[in-house]
Amino acid sequence: MKPIQLLILIAVVALFAACASVPPNELVSARSAYQYASAGLAAQLVPAELHIAREALDLAEKSFEENSDSYETRDLAYVAQRKAELAEALASTAADKAAKDKADADFLAKQTQVVKDTKADLAAALAALAAKEEARGTVITLSGSVLFESAQSTLLPSARSKLDEVSNALAAVGERNVIIEGHTDSQGADSYNQDLSQRRADAVRNYLLQRGQPADRIQAQGMGEGSPIADNGSPEGRANNRRVEIVILNNASANR
């Protein structure tokens, strides 16, 4: 064989060898998919799935080395690509779930703190108003002399600051029903005292509604002179009986 012919033959053989060693598109895609998955969160979040993808890719690579142009190589590469993509998808899902779980935990922690702060604010507000606990609920007692002039049902200017404190306390309570009870001493006719106590209870209710309290949760009830807390035979006793009681009902009382 002439030297020139030998060189041509060597070149042709080398060309065919080079073509035969070019990996199929399926294997190229599988390599790329695995590289993308391993560079992301899959190694951290779904290492087992990523390992399965690696093993599948190794099988495709081995098949390519043994028979670079076989259908088996393409099939194994296709499987390897899908397993790598699955690992990436599972990692993405796990990352989303972890983010949601953290957001839920943060929200729960924040809400828990809000509840604690609300309870603390409520306790402070009720302490400032000298509230007391009874079977029916929490009772805030306001002296009639602080709220109204004698025999009147128009709120005094000084009453507004006290009722603002009450409104703040009610806002901290949340969804609890409230009854505003007007009380008088025994001076005067029963019918007059009943009417006066109702008008005073209505005046307090209307003010609280203006402050944003829900109308469907606040009732006003005139009690007249029928529920004294002191002796009406003395000026001091009558002064104590002239009062408005704001009752924040507990659940049992609210359901009756």
Backbone as CSV, one residue per row, in Angstrom:
resi,resn,N_x,N_y,N_z,CA_x,CA_y,CA_z,C_x,C_y,C_z
1,MET,0.864,-1.188,0.000,0.000,0.000,0.000,0.899,1.236,0.000
2,LYS,0.521,2.189,-0.846,1.303,3.398,-0.960,1.103,4.262,0.286
3,PRO,2.114,5.055,0.606,2.014,5.916,1.804,0.800,6.827,1.790
4,ILE,0.468,7.359,0.628,-0.672,8.269,0.573,-1.976,7.539,0.847
5,GLN,-2.060,6.315,0.344,-3.265,5.521,0.580,-3.382,5.128,2.050
6,LEU,-2.224,4.845,2.659,-2.212,4.485,4.070,-2.673,5.655,4.934
7,LEU,-2.233,6.833,4.604,-2.642,8.023,5.364,-4.140,8.260,5.235
8,ILE,-4.663,8.058,4.042,-6.110,8.253,3.841,-6.892,7.238,4.651
9,LEU,-6.428,6.005,4.673,-7.115,4.949,5.422,-7.108,5.255,6.922
10,ILE,-5.957,5.708,7.409,-5.865,6.060,8.836,-6.810,7.200,9.174
11,ALA,-6.906,8.176,8.300,-7.786,9.329,8.538,-9.252,8.908,8.571
12,VAL,-9.625,8.001,7.665,-11.015,7.540,7.617,-11.350,6.761,8.870
13,VAL,-10.432,5.887,9.280,-10.665,5.101,10.493,-10.808,6.018,11.709
14,ALA,-9.934,7.025,11.796,-9.986,7.968,12.917,-11.297,8.741,12.920
15,LEU,-11.773,9.090,11.697,-13.022,9.833,11.585,-14.186,8.993,12.087
16,PHE,-14.218,7.718,11.680,-15.294,6.846,12.132,-15.227,6.601,13.645
17,ALA,-14.001,6.503,14.153,-13.832,6.295,15.592,-14.317,7.509,16.367
18,ALA,-14.018,8.691,15.827,-14.450,9.923,16.497,-15.963,10.032,16.493
19,CYS,-16.566,9.680,15.349,-18.020,9.754,15.265,-18.668,8.763,16.209
20,ALA,-18.034,7.592,16.305,-18.610,6.557,17.161,-18.540,6.943,18.629
21,SER,-17.577,7.784,19.045,-17.411,8.157,20.451,-18.252,9.360,20.855
22,VAL,-18.968,9.978,19.931,-19.841,11.119,20.261,-21.066,10.598,21.005
23,PRO,-21.327,11.076,22.241,-22.473,10.556,22.999,-23.793,10.958,22.358
24,PRO,-24.790,10.122,22.464,-26.116,10.464,21.915,-26.732,11.621,22.699
25,ASN,-27.703,12.255,22.073,-28.351,13.408,22.710,-28.986,13.040,24.054
26,GLU,-29.507,11.818,24.137,-30.144,11.381,25.377,-29.154,11.376,26.536
27,LEU,-27.937,10.936,26.268,-26.920,10.891,27.319,-26.450,12.299,27.682
28,VAL,-26.335,13.146,26.687,-25.962,14.544,26.958,-27.016,15.203,27.870
29,SER,-28.280,14.957,27.549,-29.364,15.532,28.355,-29.367,14.959,29.773
30,ALA,-29.079,13.663,29.890,-29.049,13.022,31.211,-27.934,13.615,32.062
31,ARG,-26.747,13.793,31.454,-25.632,14.402,32.175,-25.995,15.808,32.652
32,SER,-26.605,16.573,31.760,-26.980,17.947,32.103,-28.014,17.985,33.231
33,ALA,-29.011,17.092,33.151,-30.059,17.052,34.170,-29.487,16.675,35.534
34,TYR,-28.566,15.712,35.544,-27.969,15.309,36.819,-27.101,16.430,37.394
35,GLN,-26.341,17.083,36.540,-25.489,18.181,36.998,-26.340,19.303,37.601
36,TYR,-27.459,19.598,36.941,-28.349,20.664,37.438,-28.936,20.283,38.793
37,ALA,-29.368,19.030,38.925,-29.975,18.587,40.178,-28.961,18.566,41.315
38,SER,-27.757,18.057,41.035,-26.750,17.946,42.086,-26.221,19.303,42.533
39,ALA,-26.325,20.308,41.655,-25.868,21.652,42.019,-26.917,22.424,42.810
40,GLY,-28.140,21.890,42.849,-29.216,22.583,43.564,-29.416,22.038,44.975
41,LEU,-30.678,21.975,45.393,-31.010,21.565,46.753,-31.216,20.061,46.909
42,ALA,-31.138,19.325,45.806,-31.425,17.900,45.880,-30.459,17.167,46.808
43,ALA,-29.170,17.534,46.759,-28.187,16.864,47.605,-28.499,17.051,49.085
44,GLN,-29.086,18.176,49.427,-29.400,18.476,50.825,-30.756,17.932,51.249
45,LEU,-31.746,18.062,50.373,-33.115,17.743,50.761,-33.561,16.340,50.369
46,VAL,-33.094,15.829,49.226,-33.495,14.475,48.793,-32.256,13.706,48.314
47,PRO,-31.304,13.486,49.182,-30.061,12.823,48.749,-30.291,11.410,48.224
48,ALA,-31.270,10.692,48.754,-31.531,9.335,48.288,-31.979,9.333,46.830
49,GLU,-32.863,10.256,46.475,-33.333,10.344,45.086,-32.200,10.751,44.155
50,LEU,-31.329,11.629,44.625,-30.203,12.049,43.793,-29.232,10.892,43.591
51,HIS,-29.060,10.051,44.607,-28.190,8.884,44.482,-28.754,7.894,43.449
52,ILE,-30.061,7.716,43.447,-30.699,6.841,42.448,-30.447,7.373,41.041
53,ALA,-30.538,8.685,40.889,-30.275,9.294,39.589,-28.819,9.080,39.165
54,ARG,-27.905,9.177,40.136,-26.486,8.954,39.848,-26.231,7.520,39.383
55,GLU,-26.866,6.571,40.060,-26.704,5.169,39.678,-27.256,4.917,38.279
56,ALA,-28.386,5.526,37.955,-28.974,5.371,36.617,-28.058,5.963,35.554
57,LEU,-27.448,7.103,35.864,-26.526,7.728,34.910,-25.272,6.873,34.724
58,ASP,-24.795,6.273,35.804,-23.620,5.402,35.699,-23.892,4.218,34.766
59,LEU,-25.102,3.663,34.861,-25.462,2.556,33.969,-25.459,3.004,32.514
60,ALA,-25.974,4.204,32.264,-25.991,4.723,30.893,-24.566,4.968,30.392
61,GLU,-23.708,5.489,31.261,-22.312,5.740,30.873,-21.588,4.424,30.567
62,LYS,-21.837,3.412,31.367,-21.202,2.121,31.146,-21.657,1.517,29.824
63,SER,-22.956,1.657,29.565,-23.474,1.139,28.295,-22.864,1.881,27.117
64,PHE,-22.668,3.184,27.285,-22.069,3.986,26.210,-20.632,3.556,25.948
65,GLU,-19.897,3.235,27.005,-18.521,2.781,26.830,-18.464,1.441,26.106
66,GLU,-19.409,0.572,26.397,-19.404,-0.759,25.794,-19.973,-0.753,24.385
67,ASN,-20.982,0.055,24.167,-21.600,0.126,22.839,-22.209,1.507,22.683
68,SER,-21.434,2.415,22.154,-21.798,3.833,22.164,-23.049,4.150,21.371
69,ASP,-23.391,3.343,20.405,-24.506,3.698,19.522,-25.693,2.754,19.683
70,SER,-25.798,2.114,20.855,-26.876,1.146,21.033,-28.155,1.822,21.524
71,TYR,-29.284,1.158,21.237,-30.555,1.654,21.758,-30.605,1.558,23.279
72,GLU,-29.908,0.560,23.808,-29.888,0.398,25.263,-29.269,1.620,25.935
73,THR,-28.195,2.151,25.325,-27.566,3.356,25.884,-28.554,4.517,25.909
74,ARG,-29.287,4.692,24.826,-30.257,5.787,24.762,-31.378,5.601,25.800
75,ASP,-31.852,4.366,25.915,-32.922,4.095,26.879,-32.455,4.345,28.315
76,LEU,-31.257,3.849,28.629,-30.727,4.051,29.982,-30.486,5.538,30.258
77,ALA,-30.028,6.259,29.253,-29.799,7.695,29.413,-31.123,8.433,29.650
78,TYR,-32.151,8.007,28.916,-33.472,8.620,29.097,-33.975,8.403,30.530
79,VAL,-33.811,7.161,31.026,-34.222,6.863,32.400,-33.421,7.703,33.397
80,ALA,-32.128,7.819,33.166,-31.268,8.606,34.056,-31.700,10.078,34.076
81,GLN,-32.048,10.597,32.907,-32.494,11.997,32.839,-33.773,12.206,33.654
82,ARG,-34.732,11.275,33.499,-35.997,11.403,34.219,-35.791,11.284,35.730
83,LYS,-34.885,10.430,36.161,-34.631,10.290,37.599,-33.956,11.548,38.160
84,ALA,-33.090,12.147,37.376,-32.462,13.398,37.810,-33.495,14.518,37.901
85,GLU,-34.381,14.575,36.911,-35.437,15.595,36.935,-36.399,15.364,38.097
86,LEU,-36.662,14.093,38.404,-37.525,13.772,39.539,-36.884,14.234,40.852
87,ALA,-35.591,13.991,40.986,-34.882,14.436,42.188,-34.961,15.956,42.342
88,GLU,-34.799,16.666,41.243,-34.890,18.129,41.287,-36.300,18.583,41.668
89,ALA,-37.315,17.923,41.104,-38.702,18.285,41.412,-39.031,18.014,42.876
90,LEU,-38.589,16.876,43.385,-38.842,16.549,44.786,-38.117,17.520,45.717
91,ALA,-36.940,17.935,45.328,-36.202,18.917,46.136,-36.931,20.250,46.164
92,SER,-37.474,20.649,45.022,-38.222,21.898,44.961,-39.467,21.833,45.838
93,THR,-40.171,20.681,45.788,-41.363,20.505,46.621,-41.004,20.532,48.100
94,ALA,-39.910,19.861,48.452,-39.471,19.848,49.851,-39.084,21.247,50.322
95,ALA,-38.454,22.013,49.449,-38.069,23.383,49.811,-39.301,24.250,50.030
96,ASP,-40.307,24.093,49.163,-41.549,24.856,49.321,-42.252,24.498,50.626
97,LYS,-42.282,23.198,50.940,-42.929,22.764,52.179,-42.193,23.301,53.404
98,ALA,-40.854,23.263,53.347,-40.072,23.778,54.466,-40.325,25.270,54.667
99,ALA,-40.424,25.996,53.552,-40.697,27.435,53.646,-42.086,27.687,54.224
100,LYS,-43.071,26.881,53.798,-44.432,27.037,54.317,-44.489,26.683,55.798
101,ASP,-43.802,25.588,56.172,-43.797,25.192,57.581,-43.177,26.288,58.450
102,LYS,-42.127,26.898,57.941,-41.486,27.980,58.702,-42.408,29.189,58.804
103,ALA,-43.086,29.499,57.689,-44.020,30.625,57.709,-45.157,30.366,58.687
104,ASP,-45.666,29.117,58.686,-46.740,28.766,59.625,-46.261,28.855,61.064
105,ALA,-45.041,28.387,61.316,-44.494,28.442,62.671,-44.286,29.888,63.115
106,ASP,-43.793,30.717,62.192,-43.602,32.137,62.524,-44.934,32.809,62.814
107,PHE,-45.951,32.470,62.003,-47.275,33.060,62.213,-47.849,32.630,63.555
108,LEU,-47.701,31.336,63.882,-48.213,30.833,65.154,-47.509,31.503,66.325
109,ALA,-46.196,31.655,66.210,-45.445,32.312,67.274,-45.885,33.765,67.438
110,LYS,-46.118,34.425,66.304,-46.557,35.813,66.357,-47.941,35.931,66.978
111,GLN,-48.850,35.021,66.573,-50.197,35.054,67.130,-50.181,34.754,68.628
112,THR,-49.329,33.818,69.036,-49.211,33.504,70.457,-48.749,34.717,71.237
113,GLN,-47.792,35.436,70.656,-47.301,36.640,71.326,-48.372,37.724,71.363
114,VAL,-49.148,37.819,70.277,-50.240,38.797,70.251,-51.246,38.502,71.354
115,VAL,-51.581,37.202,71.508,-52.524,36.817,72.566,-51.968,37.173,73.939
116,LYS,-50.688,36.893,74.152,-50.069,37.218,75.438,-50.094,38.725,75.688
117,ASP,-49.736,39.481,74.643,-49.734,40.940,74.788,-51.146,41.462,75.042
118,THR,-52.124,40.864,74.337,-53.511,41.296,74.515,-53.989,41.027,75.932
119,LYS,-53.654,39.848,76.440,-54.055,39.523,77.808,-53.398,40.468,78.805
120,ALA,-52.133,40.796,78.563,-51.444,41.720,79.458,-52.070,43.110,79.399
121,ASP,-52.385,43.549,78.171,-53.031,44.860,78.010,-54.398,44.879,78.689
122,LEU,-55.139,43.776,78.530,-56.464,43.696,79.139,-56.358,43.725,80.656
123,ALA,-55.415,42.943,81.197,-55.253,42.917,82.654,-54.907,44.295,83.189
124,ALA,-54.045,45.003,82.465,-53.668,46.347,82.899,-54.854,47.304,82.811
125,ALA,-55.619,47.171,81.709,-56.773,48.064,81.536,-57.824,47.808,82.608
126,LEU,-58.100,46.549,82.901,-59.105,46.220,83.905,-58.638,46.603,85.303
127,ALA,-57.333,46.468,85.553,-56.809,46.868,86.858,-56.982,48.365,87.071
128,ALA,-56.749,49.133,86.000,-56.904,50.588,86.110,-58.359,50.977,86.332
129,LEU,-59.289,50.141,85.864,-60.712,50.436,86.015,-61.315,49.792,87.271
130,ALA,-60.485,49.151,88.060,-60.951,48.493,89.299,-62.084,47.506,89.009
131,ALA,-61.887,46.677,88.003,-62.892,45.675,87.646,-62.840,44.515,88.633
132,LYS,-63.934,43.792,88.711,-63.982,42.630,89.582,-64.627,41.475,88.834
133,GLU,-64.269,40.267,89.243,-64.807,39.071,88.619,-66.008,38.557,89.406
134,GLU,-67.092,38.293,88.674,-68.285,37.698,89.262,-68.667,36.469,88.444
135,ALA,-69.652,35.741,88.925,-70.082,34.535,88.218,-70.547,34.849,86.801
136,ARG,-71.164,35.983,86.607,-71.691,36.330,85.286,-70.617,36.856,84.345
137,GLY,-69.489,37.318,84.873,-68.420,37.849,84.043,-67.607,38.901,84.770
138,THR,-66.896,39.713,83.998,-66.085,40.800,84.550,-66.943,42.054,84.632
139,VAL,-66.956,42.685,85.814,-67.833,43.836,86.049,-66.979,45.075,86.301
140,ILE,-67.201,46.088,85.472,-66.552,47.391,85.650,-67.606,48.350,86.203
141,THR,-67.363,48.882,87.400,-68.330,49.771,88.040,-67.840,51.206,87.950
142,LEU,-68.698,52.075,87.406,-68.382,53.496,87.282,-69.383,54.292,88.107
143,SER,-68.859,55.176,88.929,-69.727,55.995,89.773,-70.588,56.915,88.919
144,GLY,-71.858,57.019,89.289,-72.763,57.897,88.554,-72.310,59.343,88.578
145,SER,-71.658,59.773,89.671,-71.210,61.170,89.773,-70.077,61.480,88.806
146,VAL,-69.349,60.446,88.383,-68.273,60.635,87.410,-68.852,60.803,86.008
147,LEU,-69.994,60.174,85.769,-70.547,60.149,84.417,-71.609,61.212,84.154
148,PHE,-72.448,61.515,85.174,-73.619,62.375,84.948,-73.787,63.387,86.082
149,GLU,-74.423,64.485,85.735,-74.888,65.394,86.769,-76.130,64.792,87.424
150,SER,-76.483,65.311,88.567,-77.626,64.784,89.301,-78.897,64.844,88.452
151,ALA,-79.613,63.715,88.400,-80.888,63.577,87.697,-80.767,63.794,86.192
152,GLN,-79.554,63.705,85.636,-79.338,63.902,84.195,-78.808,62.620,83.558
153,SER,-78.947,62.551,82.232,-78.443,61.386,81.503,-77.481,61.778,80.389
154,THR,-77.038,63.048,80.418,-76.044,63.507,79.451,-74.654,63.316,80.042
155,LEU,-73.775,62.696,79.299,-72.439,62.417,79.810,-71.665,63.700,80.088
156,LEU,-70.990,63.726,81.218,-70.104,64.828,81.548,-68.834,64.748,80.700
157,PRO,-68.181,65.886,80.455,-66.916,65.835,79.704,-65.896,64.908,80.352
158,SER,-65.861,64.892,81.677,-64.902,64.022,82.373,-65.216,62.546,82.189
159,ALA,-66.464,62.236,81.832,-66.847,60.834,81.665,-66.200,60.221,80.434
160,ARG,-65.925,61.041,79.451,-65.422,60.514,78.186,-64.059,59.827,78.337
161,SER,-63.161,60.412,79.121,-61.850,59.783,79.294,-61.981,58.434,79.992
162,LYS,-62.892,58.348,80.955,-63.095,57.077,81.648,-63.709,56.040,80.704
163,LEU,-64.659,56.467,79.886,-65.270,55.528,78.948,-64.313,55.151,77.816
164,ASP,-63.358,56.023,77.511,-62.327,55.652,76.540,-61.491,54.488,77.071
165,GLU,-61.201,54.521,78.382,-60.484,53.407,78.996,-61.316,52.121,78.907
166,VAL,-62.614,52.266,79.130,-63.499,51.100,79.026,-63.489,50.555,77.599
167,SER,-63.546,51.441,76.621,-63.551,51.020,75.226,-62.263,50.274,74.877
168,ASN,-61.148,50.754,75.370,-59.873,50.080,75.118,-59.874,48.681,75.742
169,ALA,-60.454,48.582,76.939,-60.530,47.279,77.599,-61.414,46.324,76.793
170,LEU,-62.532,46.809,76.280,-63.434,45.970,75.489,-62.766,45.519,74.193
171,ALA,-61.963,46.398,73.601,-61.249,46.026,72.378,-60.270,44.893,72.650
172,ALA,-59.660,44.909,73.843,-58.709,43.855,74.201,-59.401,42.538,74.525
173,VAL,-60.660,42.633,74.963,-61.411,41.422,75.330,-61.688,40.559,74.115
174,GLY,-61.980,41.178,72.991,-62.336,40.409,71.801,-63.841,40.236,71.712
175,GLU,-64.267,39.124,71.144,-65.690,38.907,70.861,-66.422,38.394,72.099
176,ARG,-66.716,39.302,73.012,-67.480,38.985,74.216,-68.686,39.919,74.269
177,ASN,-69.827,39.384,74.683,-71.023,40.205,74.811,-70.939,41.058,76.074
178,VAL,-71.566,42.230,75.992,-71.483,43.205,77.077,-72.884,43.720,77.407
179,ILE,-73.167,43.838,78.699,-74.405,44.476,79.153,-74.039,45.698,79.972
180,ILE,-74.632,46.822,79.615,-74.432,48.068,80.374,-75.663,48.275,81.245
181,GLU,-75.472,48.258,82.551,-76.580,48.386,83.499,-76.537,49.750,84.175
182,GLY,-77.658,50.451,84.091,-77.795,51.717,84.808,-78.504,51.498,86.135
183,HIS,-77.999,52.096,87.215,-78.572,51.931,88.552,-78.769,53.315,89.189
184,THR,-79.805,53.425,90.015,-80.067,54.669,90.751,-80.200,54.363,92.237
185,ASP,-80.286,55.454,93.029,-80.618,55.267,94.445,-82.143,55.210,94.575
186,SER,-82.636,55.219,95.775,-84.088,55.059,95.992,-84.828,56.375,96.092
187,GLN,-84.140,57.497,95.892,-84.795,58.796,95.930,-85.675,58.960,94.691
188,GLY,-86.917,59.395,94.863,-87.805,59.593,93.730,-88.666,58.381,93.458
189,ALA,-89.573,58.544,92.491,-90.512,57.470,92.158,-89.806,56.341,91.422
190,ASP,-90.345,55.141,91.589,-89.755,53.974,90.941,-89.707,54.136,89.417
191,SER,-90.820,54.633,88.847,-90.895,54.769,87.391,-89.872,55.785,86.871
192,TYR,-89.690,56.860,87.636,-88.707,57.877,87.237,-87.293,57.286,87.276
193,ASN,-86.986,56.579,88.354,-85.656,55.989,88.486,-85.396,54.939,87.411
194,GLN,-86.445,54.191,87.061,-86.293,53.193,86.007,-85.965,53.864,84.673
195,ASP,-86.698,54.921,84.361,-86.468,55.642,83.110,-85.084,56.294,83.106
196,LEU,-84.689,56.916,84.226,-83.385,57.581,84.310,-82.253,56.561,84.141
197,SER,-82.387,55.408,84.787,-81.328,54.401,84.685,-81.202,53.875,83.257
198,GLN,-82.332,53.751,82.542,-82.280,53.284,81.158,-81.615,54.318,80.263
199,ARG,-81.973,55.588,80.463,-81.375,56.649,79.635,-79.870,56.751,79.884
200,ARG,-79.452,56.547,81.113,-78.019,56.595,81.410,-77.284,55.404,80.788
201,ALA,-77.896,54.232,80.862,-77.282,53.061,80.231,-77.187,53.258,78.714
202,ASP,-78.242,53.830,78.119,-78.234,54.100,76.681,-77.142,55.094,76.307
203,ALA,-76.948,56.122,77.159,-75.927,57.137,76.877,-74.535,56.516,76.848
204,VAL,-74.272,55.624,77.798,-72.969,54.966,77.829,-72.808,54.051,76.611
205,ARG,-73.861,53.302,76.284,-73.788,52.429,75.117,-73.521,53.217,73.849
206,ASN,-74.242,54.309,73.663,-74.079,55.116,72.451,-72.655,55.655,72.327
207,TYR,-72.079,56.035,73.453,-70.703,56.547,73.402,-69.735,55.444,72.980
208,LEU,-69.920,54.261,73.532,-69.041,53.152,73.178,-69.199,52.756,71.706
209,LEU,-70.422,52.865,71.184,-70.630,52.582,69.756,-69.891,53.607,68.906
210,GLN,-69.900,54.861,69.351,-69.164,55.892,68.625,-67.666,55.602,68.626
211,ARG,-67.212,54.908,69.636,-65.799,54.548,69.727,-65.477,53.283,68.931
212,GLY,-66.455,52.748,68.218,-66.199,51.621,67.336,-66.581,50.259,67.876
213,GLN,-67.223,50.214,69.030,-67.642,48.913,69.556,-68.827,48.375,68.743
214,PRO,-68.916,47.045,68.551,-69.989,46.465,67.722,-71.345,46.555,68.402
215,ALA,-72.329,47.084,67.690,-73.658,47.294,68.266,-74.335,45.980,68.650
216,ASP,-74.066,44.912,67.901,-74.764,43.655,68.167,-74.245,42.933,69.406
217,ARG,-73.182,43.440,70.009,-72.618,42.779,71.186,-72.814,43.586,72.467
218,ILE,-73.423,44.749,72.366,-73.576,45.600,73.551,-75.050,45.908,73.768
219,GLN,-75.562,45.569,74.935,-76.936,45.877,75.317,-76.931,46.895,76.461
220,ALA,-77.989,47.697,76.525,-78.168,48.659,77.620,-79.432,48.286,78.383
221,GLN,-79.330,48.247,79.692,-80.459,47.818,80.506,-80.577,48.707,81.747
222,GLY,-81.719,49.357,81.893,-81.976,50.150,83.095,-82.446,49.273,84.237
223,MET,-81.777,49.367,85.355,-82.097,48.525,86.513,-82.864,49.293,87.586
224,GLY,-83.000,50.619,87.391,-83.709,51.423,88.391,-83.023,51.381,89.744
225,GLU,-83.831,51.343,90.804,-83.295,51.327,92.162,-83.297,49.926,92.768
226,GLY,-83.563,48.918,91.935,-83.822,47.582,92.442,-82.608,46.765,92.837
227,SER,-81.373,47.221,92.549,-80.177,46.427,92.876,-79.154,47.278,93.612
228,PRO,-79.493,47.718,94.816,-78.544,48.552,95.567,-77.344,47.741,96.050
229,ILE,-76.210,48.419,96.174,-75.014,47.777,96.737,-74.637,48.409,98.082
230,ALA,-75.424,49.411,98.492,-75.171,50.083,99.760,-76.498,50.548,100.349
231,ASP,-76.452,51.036,101.552,-77.651,51.494,102.264,-78.111,52.825,101.698
232,ASN,-79.366,52.882,101.216,-79.909,54.130,100.692,-80.260,55.124,101.798
233,GLY,-80.067,54.715,103.050,-80.396,55.615,104.150,-79.339,56.655,104.425
234,SER,-78.183,56.578,103.778,-77.116,57.558,103.999,-76.699,58.168,102.672
235,PRO,-76.182,59.418,102.702,-75.711,60.044,101.451,-74.618,59.219,100.776
236,GLU,-73.722,58.641,101.584,-72.644,57.837,100.998,-73.202,56.592,100.321
237,GLY,-74.182,55.965,100.980,-74.781,54.769,100.399,-75.508,55.074,99.107
238,ARG,-76.244,56.165,99.091,-76.957,56.533,97.864,-75.978,56.857,96.736
239,ALA,-74.865,57.499,97.078,-73.851,57.817,96.061,-73.287,56.539,95.437
240,ASN,-73.091,55.507,96.261,-72.588,54.238,95.735,-73.617,53.536,94.856
241,ASN,-74.880,53.710,95.192,-75.933,53.053,94.416,-76.150,53.714,93.061
242,ARG,-75.826,55.001,92.973,-75.952,55.697,91.685,-74.709,55.356,90.849
243,ARG,-74.870,54.400,89.956,-73.704,53.857,89.250,-74.112,53.252,87.908
244,VAL,-73.109,53.005,87.102,-73.276,52.241,85.864,-72.315,51.063,85.926
245,GLU,-72.844,49.875,85.696,-72.012,48.683,85.685,-71.918,48.144,84.252
246,ILE,-70.695,47.937,83.818,-70.438,47.380,82.489,-70.000,45.940,82.695
247,VAL,-70.844,45.015,82.267,-70.618,43.586,82.530,-70.125,42.937,81.242
248,ILE,-68.894,42.443,81.289,-68.319,41.676,80.157,-68.646,40.221,80.443
249,LEU,-69.638,39.714,79.729,-70.151,38.390,80.036,-69.140,37.295,79.702
250,ASN,-69.097,36.283,80.577,-68.328,35.109,80.239,-69.148,34.225,79.307
251,ASN,-68.567,33.140,78.833,-69.268,32.304,77.837,-70.573,31.721,78.361
252,ALA,-70.551,31.281,79.611,-71.752,30.668,80.165,-72.892,31.675,80.239
253,SER,-72.565,32.886,80.682,-73.598,33.914,80.779,-74.096,34.315,79.411
254,ALA,-73.199,34.373,78.449,-73.576,34.812,77.096,-74.521,33.814,76.444
255,ASN,-74.435,32.549,76.807,-75.270,31.526,76.157,-76.617,31.311,76.835
256,ARG,-76.828,31.983,77.939,-78.102,31.798,78.625,-79.241,32.506,77.912
